[in-house]
């Protein structure tokens, strides 16, 4: 970072504030519409559509509720934090609560990917099966093999420091989300316009999910993960000309676009695929296959599959090394990880972390081969991912409230109206999602409730709490590298965004 002219006689805390103000003024401007599109591209995806399609018209309600109580508070609160403290969740939580809790936050941001990638690649495997043999979509051994092959290929590519992958995520929104999503919805509307009945009832009496106990609402938990990532684009709030007015407009536009991308394809799937036949991994391709067969354009099925696969793989490759790089750099300056996990290869990539993560991913992938129902395994891994990531938001909301109280005069490019109310709503929503996540969904009846609770709870406690506690408990001064003395703490924190 370029040095800035700051009077040396100022207190250090004030010097930091002046630098923050200078960075804010010097930042290049972007329009609020551009920021909304950037946010949409980082959040929206078709992968979660089958999960909500099983609810039919009620998916509208199940998407709107977490958007109001979780998506909106997350977007606005993270904007205030990002406009006042550079460095992402590690810096925010460290400043607001403590450094160990800051490490817990950035660890959970990394650890959620351990279960996220198997569930993402299970979606890819089921999509590829529609090019080879649709029956493979429910084959656990096939799914496990595809996960392992694709993940290790991704590790090899990422470990070579390839830069050409940087633009894949932006193309992913168009190739793998907007185009196939639009095709799916248009075909669905034409299908209904021709007088075909919807597989799911579309009457006003079905706007709310049928109440059969807590289990009937459990799938709403997965929507919290669908909306996660809003805090990553909050770093651009200072690039707006008038953040106080433009950022809320940007977030409301992004919310509208994200909701359309989530809701309409989910409805389209429910129009043609009965809920009791919807696969949580292959639901999108089930709908494409049904529509293409009906309109006698079956030759488009492989094309749709390739579009979805290319976008998912592009996203995986683009983000594979990101969270682990943030964890690595913070650990090098603070000594959170042992030297083995801090080593870089000749391309400057944290290969040992990627390989260690790959070993765990391989073990997780075997769950698809050993457990009988691919959809059940997919759901369990998605739920654990959500549970671990919710810890990040619990810490973020708590830190935001404390920073407003302990550092009220710290310069912020954007100040959230009614911050404490929004943080309270976000905290309560996150705690409710954590609790509901332990209830088996109604679609997966027949199994042991306590086994389900044990798997979800074990994954949350071990991955989200015990492992980071062990790193903190047993770390040694020698784990800190020379990077700490070179003053890289700010850079390290920035990698965790």
HUZISUL-V897474 format. One line per field, one symbol per residue. phi: phi as a letter, one per 20 degrees, with the letter a starting at -180 (. if undefined). Layout:
# HUZISUL-V897474
phi=???
This chain:
# HUZISUL-V897474
phi=.ffcfcgfefggfffffffffffffeffeceffffffffffedfaefegffeffemffffffefgfffecffgffffffffffdcfomfffffffecafgfffgffffffffffeffgffffffffffffeebgffgdeffgffffgffffffffffffemfefefeffffffffdcfffffgfffffffgffenffffdgdeffdfdffecogffdfffgffffgefofffeffeffeefcggeefgffffffgffffffffffffgfffcdggfdfefddgffgfgffffffelcgfegfffffffffffffffffdgefgfffffffffedmedfggeefdefemdfffffffffffffffgfgfeeefdffffgffffffgfgfffggfgffffffffffeecfeffcfbdfflgffffffffffffffffffeeffffdfneffffffffffffffffecffffffffdfcgfffdfgffemefffffffef
